[in-house]
Amino acid sequence: MLDSPFLKDNNAFEPYEQHHWFALIFFLLFGFILIVSTRTYASEKQQILIGKIFAVFLSLVVIAWTFIKYILDDFNVKTDLPFHLCNIIALSMPFYAFSRKKLIYEILLFWVFAGTFQALITPDVNNGFPHFTYIKYWFAHAGVVVFMLFATFVYKHRPTIKSVFKSFIALQVYVLIIYIINNMLDSNYFFINKKPDAATLLDLLGDWPYYIIVAELIIIPFFLIIYLPFYLTRNNVK
């Protein structure tokens, strides 16, 4: 079983090369086709069902990844619990899809576009396609971006200026909980205790703990930039 290309390490991933561009192009096309076709051809009931199926699939990818790590005896409680932000987002998607609560959308929208942007540009993954960690990584990052665009253009949910601060407050609660967990497990979820080993945009913000302080200072301005297109198109919603 370990000889399966789905499980055997291939260390084939290099930023801005074949496996990187394949993932970006795949999710770009997948998201475009999914959103346009659902808006054009699906009834409201069908749109809701498609969103539920997509959200459940995203969460199951993260759960399956955790389970596979465990059965392969490769599970480490310090690194493999689904506590990184993008994993938490993927696991939260069904709660939003089944309830369609505006508050959940407001929180997740800014978390997704602020938290996953750098993960798409500077991915922290070693194995390329078809390894299961590669598949999980891109569904937990690019997949959640597609889902939030789906929620915006199909469910027609949109944030307000208050959403920026709701999402910010929720993020602080999440950071506090993860900080406590990290201290209990001697872990580094959400990269609060140190920066990831791979090169990321966090490298531009200085060493620990300065990158955390700088990140906190720029979160609201960053959220406001994300909100700007919604504000500029607020009178053009159909």
Secondary structure, DSSP 8 states (H G I E B T S, - for coil): -TTSTTTS------TTSHHHHHHHHHHHHHHHHHHHHHHHH--HHHHHHHHHHHHHHHHHHHHHHHHHHHHTT---TTT-STTSHHHHHHHHHHHHHHH--HHHHHHHHHHHHHHTHHHHHS------TTSHHHHHHHHHHHHHHHHHHHHHHTS-----HHHHHHHHHHHHHHHHHHHHHHHHHT--GGGSSS--SS--GGGGG-STTHHHHHHHHHHHHHHHHHHHHHHHTTT---
